[in-house]
Amino acid sequence: MSPPLKGHAEAEVAIVGGGMSGLCAALRLMRSGRRVALVERNICGGSSTGKSAGFLTPDSELELAQLVRRYGAEGARDLWEAPVIGIRLITEAARQYGFDCDLVREDSLFLGNGTSGGEAVAEEVAARERLGYPKTLYDRESLSSVIGSTAFSAAVRYPDTYGINPLLFAQGVKRALLEGGVAIYEGSEVTEVTNHTLRTHLGSLTADQIVFCADKLRPSVTRYARNVYHAQTFMAISEPLEDDDVRALFPSGSLQCWDSDLVYTYFRLTGDQRLLVGGGSALTTFSLQYVTSPRVITGVLRRLKRKIPRLEHVKFVQYWPGFIDTTRDLLPTVLKDERFPWIHYVLGCVGLPWAAFCGDFVARHVLHGGECVSCDDPRYYRFFTPRRRFLLPLGFAQIVGKPLVFALNNAWAKYYQVDVGRPIGRDPGKL
Ligand SMILES: Cc1cc2nc3c(=O)[nH]c(=O)nc-3n(C[C@H](O)[C@H](O)[C@H](O)COP(=O)(O)OP(=O)(O)OC[C@H]3O[C@@H](n4cnc5c(N)ncnc54)[C@H](O)[C@@H]3O)c2cc1C
């Protein structure tokens, strides 16, 4: 662990948060020769990033068909390409610096449950066809060639996705940053911001520009804390599987899988052949309580074993809960503080690729003084602005509570919202 921030320090750019977004922002700024300091409450990768399952797919919460419905084909393409770039940033960094992080190329398999799941798969196939993206469709019969289950109604498979050990990746980036001269302070929570100065319990840091890539922000630190809420998910990991079990589960090679349920179940193999399984429940996803009991993940495992009987004897040796920060429509918000334009925020990245993209995006913004003329960033302003269209405004949280406002907005954005052909919101031309 790097030592905490003590006394007073100075930097050109201060980054708050050492998850995927903060680390990718720091990498970009370091490579551009900026004097960077990163302040992390825990250890780098110690929050969502390190707890995650390490799926690297552009499909994190919003499927391509849902993006097409909401934004039309061109908007969907822009939005799909962003996490694709995020995946490239992660895999290129892992290769360039030689991180030992179990990076494997692994196709994605989106599994349909029942009739509605079969329809969701068909819509995804149609969207991929429309945008010219590769895909393979499996019906109930042909599915047995790729997964050891007869319980799913259909599936769509697509390439160019990866699996990774995200904590090892985060720790690798941390080492690369330290070697590149970035000052990293761990165990240091930013509790206050005054003008250009961040304060922690033991020290302070003054910087020309400040970038917040932090989760679970407190309202005492920033008023933008209200723009995000958390979704809770649960994970379990098995003993290493026998080769026979792996072959039975994935007859034609390992895949990263998730199903079509609203609170979906996801699973993939780790580098040492353990099965990682994640999921949740409708009651706990937006709960205000931090649920630590194994009850939810036990239910997820029971249902998965029913669908894949071959897993019945597999023992799961550890479980953990985790919060994912999200905005009201499951797309990130990136903004520059209107009153203090040297302070930038990356909020609510759902997915490692999105976090990598947004960290890099905000760093490019910092480098270009917020007016990026030489790159194609303005394409993203309308998606990332906090002024975009939502079903319910934040003010409703005072009446019905934040969990309900976020749950309704999330469901609306995922299943019903249509923005194509409509103005996206107030003044989306700037961040
Ligand atoms: C159990 C689980 C499984 C998941 N699985 C996947 C998956 O397989 N694939 C995928 O793409 N996504 C997955 N996700 C989502 C993914 O992990 C997140 O979307 C992503 O890591 C967000 O990265 P981030 O950098 O924005 O946030 P974080 O990783 O949360 O980083 C923010 C950092 O800021 C620090 N911080 C917060 N406040 C302060 C402060 N005041 N001062 C200093 N530091 C502060 C935190 O300690 C933290 O390290 C999963 C998430 C969970 C919880």
The ligand as a Gaussian input file, in Angstrom:
#p B3LYP/6-31G(d) Opt

LIG

0 1
 C      -19.473000      -7.276000      -7.601000
 C      -19.276000      -6.460000      -8.854000
 C      -19.082000      -7.120000     -10.066000
 C      -18.895000      -6.373000     -11.229000
 N      -18.572000      -7.017000     -12.382000
 C      -18.269000      -6.310000     -13.481000
 C      -17.789000      -6.965000     -14.659000
 O      -17.616000      -8.177000     -14.693000
 N      -17.513000      -6.193000     -15.740000
 C      -17.662000      -4.845000     -15.731000
 O      -17.407000      -4.210000     -16.758000
 N      -18.080000      -4.193000     -14.623000
 C      -18.357000      -4.890000     -13.505000
 N      -18.747000      -4.241000     -12.372000
 C      -18.878000      -2.772000     -12.417000
 C      -17.501000      -2.124000     -12.382000
 O      -16.742000      -2.701000     -11.366000
 C      -17.625000      -0.618000     -12.142000
 O      -18.557000      -0.088000     -13.027000
 C      -16.278000       0.070000     -12.360000
 O      -15.281000      -0.573000     -11.626000
 C      -16.344000       1.531000     -11.974000
 O      -15.038000       2.039000     -11.946000
 P      -14.784000       3.473000     -11.325000
 O      -13.354000       3.786000     -11.442000
 O      -15.743000       4.422000     -11.920000
 O      -15.223000       3.316000      -9.798000
 P      -14.520000       2.544000      -8.505000
 O      -13.860000       1.310000      -8.978000
 O      -15.610000       2.453000      -7.558000
 O      -13.419000       3.562000      -8.114000
 C      -13.677000       4.722000      -7.376000
 C      -12.583000       4.886000      -6.341000
 O      -12.755000       6.124000      -5.655000
 C      -12.359000       5.935000      -4.331000
 N      -12.969000       7.003000      -3.554000
 C      -14.289000       7.249000      -3.333000
 N      -14.470000       8.353000      -2.605000
 C      -13.246000       8.841000      -2.351000
 C      -12.786000       9.980000      -1.621000
 N      -13.625000      10.824000      -1.045000
 N      -11.455000      10.177000      -1.522000
 C      -10.579000       9.326000      -2.127000
 N      -10.967000       8.234000      -2.830000
 C      -12.278000       8.002000      -2.946000
 C      -12.868000       4.542000      -3.973000
 O      -12.214000       3.989000      -2.878000
 C      -12.617000       3.798000      -5.282000
 O      -11.397000       3.092000      -5.298000
 C      -18.938000      -4.957000     -11.182000
 C      -19.127000      -4.311000      -9.962000
 C      -19.288000      -5.043000      -8.809000
 C      -19.463000      -4.317000      -7.502000

